[in-house]
Amino acid sequence: MSNLFEVKEVDKIFYNEKLRDFLPEQMIDIHTHVWLDKFRLESASAPVRAVTWPSLVAKQNPVEDLIETYELMFPGKKVTPLMFSQVSLNFDITAGNEYISRCAEQLNFPSLMVTKPEQSASYFEEEIEKGGFLGCKVYLNFAAPYIPEKEIRIFDFLPPHHLEVLNRRRWVAMLHIPRDGRLKDSVNLAQLLEIERKYPDLKLIVAHVGRAYCPEDVGNAFEILAETKNMVYDFSANTNSYVFQQLIKAVGPKRILFGSDLPILRMRTRRICENGNYVNLVPKGLYGDVTGDVHMSEVEGSEAEGLTFFMYEQLDAFRLAAQAEELTRLDIEDVFYNNAQQIIQNTGKE
């Protein structure tokens, strides 16, 4: 048995009955975090701008753990990750980027650099190039500290001077959108459309289907975004089949990417929605004290014993959406491999 985590009989049955035949032999996971706990800044006191439950799953995720995770979860499959480091202000971002760069070079994995909006255009460009990155991973944590969390906009952490470099170099930007309204937020939608219009040569990946984890997060977003041509979407850390169906209808399978958000998808959970709020149901006591977290709830007995990995729940939700929308085998291969491979191969090229 692995020391990393246990694969139980319930997991083996779930994988073999629902996922093994659905998933292609080769996959690219476009969204993974890799870091070491030694990069933690013990004296850091950062504003809390994101949910805290992911930190309950893993203190670190060395690249060796990531590789082992794929071996444990996907027997018989080959998975290649696109990696980037921690996006918490409590970690040394420079050390994290250096580690990612070394691992990517040694293992021939694609990677992104975690960037901060205050970096000059020249520094931003030089560091991405020097580290061998395909572009950047940006996050709302890095917006100026005086901006209230609920008022952060995309351009506060993915600023125009970075977008201009990304567009000119034809690089990738991995974007976790901000704001309580999530995908349906009018400011988010306006700025996504502005990026699409002004910077057509960068490859914008909208993570987590724009954080639309529940049907209430969608609004009329897909009607608006259906008009776009360039931006693509990963469905990392999302288990909502309804949202996946709306995404497929709006943009089609050529603009959807498999992403996991590992290591948090090692969590044993089943996600539900309650009045527009997502809730992760987890075995009682497995992740410590989760009281007070509106996104966590504990279950016991047979319900707890029947929980499998977050990863498997996510993939099964996409399987159900794919079946409902009658995606072909080639469509599935596009989503899980070909689309990402094309982005990786074409990044930086005229």
Phi, psi and omega in degrees: 000141180291147174280347183284306173196161183268135170261111185270171179300323179299326179288316181298318180295315180300311182297312184292324184276330188244332192244325189306311183282336180287321186279141176293165179292326177246137178222152170242123176267107190279358189215091179223141176257129180230125181198166177246145181296336181293349177278357181292138178263104187297330184268002185291143174225088187258149175296141179276113183236009182212166177296152185256347185299329179303332182292347180283343187276317185206133175285334179205167176215076176302157183300329178297322178292322178298313180298317179296324178302314178298319180296321181286319186274332186233063179301133179086358180246157174247121182241128176251127180267149159262123192249150166208169190270190176297150178243025179265141177291350179274007179235152178285105185293321180297313179297322179297316179295321179296320179296315179300316181299316179296313181297318181298319180292317183292323187255358182060043175258142173290155184207162176234152178265131172286125187237162178240145187294335182283352178295135179294160179301319182291317178297314179306311182291315183295319182290322177297315181293315181299323182276357180073022182279158177273353183159216188230154168249120182247157184207148184297337177306331188269000172298156183308136187296340181282349181276122177301143185305320183287348182254000181295135177247163181305315184290350175285340178230354170232077192284161182304324182290336173280320179299324179295319177294312181302319181293315181294321182271355182059046181263175183262143168234122176264116190242122170260108187288152182267191167080145184296333181286348178057225188297325185280353183301131186293326178292315176304312182298318180297319182283328173298317179293325178294318177298315179302319185282315187275334188231065188290345185262352173278159177253105181267121175255115178272110187286151172062026189050048178063029180060028175273082185272342179229156179305328181293346181278353190272311185056226177257023186301316185289332174296321180286314185284344177299338181280348182282161183237336193254314187296148178237169188226130168261154182250033181297142175054034181229135183234023187261106182298323178300314179298318179298320178297317179295324177296314180300316180297323186283316189238347179080166188289347180285346183241026178236139184232140170286128172217154185248320192073027174305146014270000187294341179282002168285346181302141171273114184196157165233128185264135175235168174244133177232110180053043177083002179249129178281143180226127176269115176275122184230156178299137182303127175085348186292327183243030176076207183276111180249009178296142180091350177264115185292347180260007182230141174210141184261147175231161183229176172062219185297329178295317178293319182294336181273357182285135175249194184287145170310318179305312183292321178298318179298311183294324178291324177297320178290323177302314181295320178293320179297319178294318181297325181265006175057045175291145180275173176299321178294322176301316180296318178296326176297310183298318188268347181213301192299319182297315179293319179299321179295319177298312181299316182291326187265351180299130178085357182260148177288000000 
